[in-house]
Amino acid sequence: MEKNNQPILSKDGINYLVPFILITSCFALWGFANDITNPMVKAFSKIFRMSVTDGALVQVAFYGGYFAMAFPAAMFIRKYSYKAGVLMGLGLYATGALMFLPASWTGMYYPFLVAYFILTCGLSFLETSCNPYILSMGSEETATRRLNMAQCFNPMGSLCGMYVAMNFIQAKLHPASTDERAVLDDAQFEAMKQSDLSVLITPYLAIGAVIIVMFAVIWFTKMPHNADKNHDVHPLATLKRICRIDYYREGVIAQFFYVGVQIMCWTFIIQYGTRVLMNEGMTEQAAEVLSQRYNIIAMVIFVSSRFICTYFLKYINAGALLGILAIVGALLTLGVIFIDGRWGLYCLVAISACMSLMFPTIYGIALQGLGDDAKFGAAGLIMAILGGSVLPPLQASIIDQHELFGMPAVNLSFVLPLICFLVIICYGYRTYIRTK
């Protein structure tokens, strides 16, 4: 047991409440982007009459932007400041969101992928800047708790994104099923596609406007310069230095698999739930909307669990708690695979309680004691978000088989999240042994 009652938002007599609030609001903004996007795999598949695998290219573009921009973002931040990195991130975020309008004019799928990529280049800047910035707003002893507190607001943005996706996109798309769309002639298909695209882009244009306002607020607010002291850029030397640290190197690997399991569980709950509910007699659109409601319930559980687990971090070793949650997550994933019907869906929803603590805890453990190297260390951990780009298409390719080994392919596809949890169990155990 370890107990830590030090002030969480002050250091050397300086209070960081206002900058903490502003930077924490960015966590909610990228949470919105993440979770309005997950249901779009299914939406784009229907709108453009594509396979689940082709629809999953949304996640490839989305999380590919995180990967591509993480180290350029770290170099930018190291040369300038965390505040400059936040502003650059917000600018790219707004640009990508507003690009949905010209993408819809083309009537083609790939311009949307370009818009997603630019948007997430902005999110990469934000996450590379905001996470270590929050870590620096107080003592190192309270850093993991502080980051968990800030990360509590990320799923609140996610809940908003899910709600908007369900009520302003999924519920307003044309109710024609995938099979009905497949037999439309070209003229009917184009008319339906344009109508659906006009529905889909509206929330993205709205969030683009919100981001512009946020950009202005942070631009005109004085922000602290702690952790902005060293502006020399030596990426190769820094990388070589931090990659020698076992808990950092293994943290990047664990983060890759964590992000993969999170995106797979939240993206394909729509496919899993739709199959279960259609087997009960629902129409495809009704099953999709209800599945998204289950996704929202999962996010509410995620938020609640984040607050609870953040409290327990005051008393329980971070590695131990991480490992325990991963073990329970693995057991629930076995339920998703082998229990068909509503109980399998309930297991999938419950996994969110186990995932709640994982991202910020792995992040905080991996960056502990890195000092100014945390800027490049953060970039490596943000690059690990590539797991959200690589693993969901693999799962989608399994789902497209419809049936494997006498089992529904969507159930069997959750073997991939199970493997991810096993990796996280190992990291939690190794961290516990090192820090107990």
N, C-alpha and C positions, 0 to 999 in steps of 0.2 A: 504493500500500500504506500502511496505517496500523496502528501497533502501540500497544496500550494495556495496560500491566501494572499499573495502579493497583489497590489493594484494592477488591474489588467490594461488600463488605458492611460497610464502616466509613466514618465521616466525622467529622472533628474529634475523633478519639480515641474515638468512640462505636461500639460493636459492635452490629449490628442482627440478629444471627443468630436469636435466639429469635422476635422479631416477624416476621422474614422467613419462618421455618418456619410459623408460624401463619397468616399471610396467604397464603402459597403453598399451604397445604392447601385454602384456599377455591377456588383455581384448579382443583384436582382435583374439588371438589364440583360446580362448575358444568359442568365437562367431563363428569361423569357424567350430569347432567341433559340436556345437549345431545345426547349420543349414545345414551342409552336412548330418546330421543324420535324420532330419525330413522327407525328401523324401524317406528315406530307409524303412519306414514302408510299403509304397506301393511297393518298389523294392523287399524287402524280401518276401512279400506276393506273388508276382508273381514268383520269383525264386524258392521258396520252395512249391508253390501251397497251400498257407495257407489262412485262413480267415483274414479279417482286424483286428479282435481281437487278433489273434495269432501274426500278424505282429506288433501290438502295443506293444508287449513284448519288442521290441527294446527300447521304451520309458521307460518301467518299469525298465529295466536293466540300462539304461542311467541315469535316474534321481534317481534311487535307490542308485547308487554309491554316488551321492551328499549327500543323506540322511545318509547313513551308515558311511561316513567318516568325516562329518562336525565336530562333537565334538572331535574325536581323533585328527583331524587337529588342532582344537583350543588348545587342551592340548599340542600338539607338539610345536605350535607357542609360547604359553605362556612360555614353558620351554626353548625354544631356541630363535628364532627371526622370524620376518616376512620374512627376506631373506631366512632363512632355510626352511620356509613353502613354499615359491615360488619355491625353487629348488626341494623340495620333490614333489610338484605338477607337475612340468615339467617332472621329472623322471617317475612318474606313467603315465602321459599322453603319453609320448613316448613309454613306455612299452606296454600299451594297444593298441596303434595304430599299432605297429609292430607285435602284436599278431594276427592281421588279416591274416597274411601269413599262420601260422600253422592252424588257424581256417579254411581257405579255403581248406587246404589239407584234412581235415576230411570230407568235403562235407556235414557237418551237421549244423543245425541252432544254436544250443545251445552254441557251442564254441564261436560264434560271440557275443552272449549275455555276456559271461564271459569277452571277450575282451572289450566290451563296458563298463562293470561294472568297470574294472580296470582303463580304460581311464578316466572315470568320477570320480573315487576316486581321481585321479590327479586333475581334474577340481575343485573338492570340496576343496582340499588343496589350489588351486590357488585363488578361489573366497573368501575363508575364510581369506586368507592372503592379497590379493591385495586390496579388498574394504576398510577395515579399515586402511590399509597402506596409501592409497590415502587420506583418511579422515585426517590422522595425518600430511600430508605434507603441513601445513599451519594453519591459525587460524580456530577456531571452527566456527566462524561466516560465513566463506566462504566454509565450509566443504561440504554442499549439492551441491553447485554450482561446486565445484572441482570434486566431484564424478560424477556428471552429465557430466562434460567435459570429464572425463576419459571414462565413459560409452558410449560416442559418438563413440568411436573407436570399441566398441564391435559389433555394427551392420555392420561396415565396414568388419570385419572378417566374419560376417554372410553372407554378400553379396558375398564374395569370396566363402564361403562354398556352397551357393545356385548355384552360377555360375558353380562351379566344378561339383556339383551333376547333374545339368541339361546337361552340355556339355560333361562330361567325364564319367558319369555313366548312367543316364536315356537315353540319346540319343544313347549310344553305346550298351545297352542291346539288346538282340535278340528281333526283333519287334513282335514276336508271342504274341497274346493277352492272357488274362487270360483263356478265353474259349478254345482257341487253345491249350494251354499248358495242360489243363485238360484232353485232349484225347490222349496225347502222350504215347507211351509205355515206359517201364522202361529204356531201353537203350537210346532212344531219349531224355527222360527227364534228365537223368544223364549227357549226353553230353552237352545239352543246359545249365544245371545248372552250370557245371564246367566252361564253357565259360563265363557265366554271372558273376560268382564269381571272375574270374580273372580280369574282368573289374571293379568290385565293390571295390576290395581291393587296387588297385593301388594308388588312392588319399590318402588313410590312410597310406600307407607306405611312401609316399612323405612327408606328414605332420609330421610323426614320425621323419624323418631326419631333418626337419626344427626345431622341438622342441629340438633335441639334440644340434643343433647350438646355439639356444637361451639359453639353460641351461649353455653352456660354457661361453657365453657373460656375463650373470648375475653372474656366479660363480666368474669371474675375475674382476668384477666391484665393487668398494667400494660403499656401500649403507648406507643411514642414519640409526641411531639406535634410533631415536625418537619413543616413544611409545613402546620401547623394554626394559623398565627399570625394570619391575617387572616380575621375572621368577618363582615365586611361583605358584604351581598348586593347586587350591582349587575349583574344578569344582562344587561341590554340594553347597557350600556356595555362590559362585558367581551366580549360576543359581537361587538359592532361592532369592538372593538380586535383580537381574534384573527382575525376573518374577513378582515382586511386582509392577513394573512400568507399569502403564496402557498402555501408548503409545508404549512401547516396546512389551508387550504381544499381543496387538491388531495388531501391525505391523507384527509380525510373522504370524498371521492368514491372514492378508491382503496379505502378500507376497505369502503364499500358494495358494491363489485363483488367484493372478496376474500371477504367473508362469503357473498355470493351464490354464488360458485363453490364454496366449501367445502361449503355445505349442499346444493347441487345434486348434487355428486359423491358425497357420503356418503349422501344420502337415496335417490337414484335408482340407486345401485349395486344395490339390491335388485331394482328393476324390470328393469334391464339384465341382471343376472346370471340372474334367473329366466327371462327369455325365452331367453337363450343355453342354459341348462342344460335347460330343458324341450324345446328343440329337439333336445337330445341324448338325450331319452327319460326324463328324471326326472319324478317327480310334482311338483305345484306346491309342496307343503309342503317336500319334500326340497330342491327347487331354492332355495326361500327361505332355508332354514337354511344351505345351502352358500354362498349369496350373502352371508349375514351373516358367514360365516367369512372370505370374501374381504374383507369390510369390516373385519374385525378385523386381517387381515394388512396392509391399507392403513394402519390406525392404528398398528400396530407399526412400519411403514416411516416413518410420520409422526413418531413419537417418536424413532426412531433418527436420522432426518435433522435433527430439531430440535437434538439434542445436537451433531451434527457441524457444522451450520451456525452454531450459537452459538460454537463454537470458532473457525471461520473468520472470524467477525466481528472477532476480535482483529487480523486482518491485512488483511482485504478491506473496501473501502468498502461501507457498508450498502446504498446505492442500487444499486451495481453488482451485488452479490449478489442483491438483490431482482429486478432486471431479468433476470439470467441464469436464475434459477429460473422466472420467468414465461414466458420464451421456451421453455424445455424443457416447461413445463406446457402451453403452446399447441400444441406439436408432438405431445405425447401425446394431447391432446384431438382433434386431427385423426385420430389412430389410432383413438380411440373411435368417431368418426363413420364412418370409411370402412373399417375392418377389422372384419368380422363374426366372430362366434364367440369362442372362448376368448382369442385374441390381442387382440381389442378390449377384453375384460374385463381382461386383464393391463395394458393401457395405462391403463385407468381406475384400477386399483389403484396403479399407479406414479405417478399424478398427485399422490398424497398426499406423496411425497417433496419435490415442488416447493412444495407449499402450507405446509410445516412452519414456515418462517421468517416467513411473510408478515404475519400479524396483529400480533405484537409489534414487528416491524421498522417497519411502517407507523405503528404507534402511537407508537413511540419517536421516529421522525423527525418526525412531526407535532407532538409536544408539546415538542420540544427548545427550551429557552430560554424557555418560557412562564411559568416561576416559579409564583406562586400562581394565575395564570390557567389553569394546567393542570387545575384542578378543573372549570372549565366547558369547557375544551378536551377533557377526557376525556369529558364528556357528549356533545359533538358526535360524537366517534368511536364512542361506544356507540350513539348514535342511528343511526349508519351501519350498525349490525347489522340495520336494517330491510331491507337487501339480502337477508337470509335469510328475510324474510317476503314480499317482492315477487317475487323471481325464481323460487323453486321452484314456485309455482302456475302461472307462465307456462310453465315447462318441463313441468309435469304436464298442462297443456291441450294441449301438443304430443303428449305420450305417449298421451293418450286418443284421438288420431286413428288410432292403430294402424299406419298406413302413409301415407307422404307421398313424392311424387316417385319412387315405386318403391323406396323405402328403408324399413326399419323406423323408425317414428316415434321410438322410444326412442333409436335411434342419432342421428337427425337433431336431436333435442332438445338435444344437447350443443353445438350452435352457440352457445347462450347462455353456457355456461362459456368457450367460446373467446373470445367478445367480452370477457368479464370479464378474461381473462388479457391481452388486448391493452391494456386500460386500465392494468393494473398494470405492464406493460412501460414504458408512457409515464411513469408516476410514478417508477419506478426509474431510468430514464434521466435525467429532470429532476433528481432528487435527486443522482445521480452528478455531473452537470455543475455543480451548485451547490456541492457539497462536496469535489470532488476537489482 
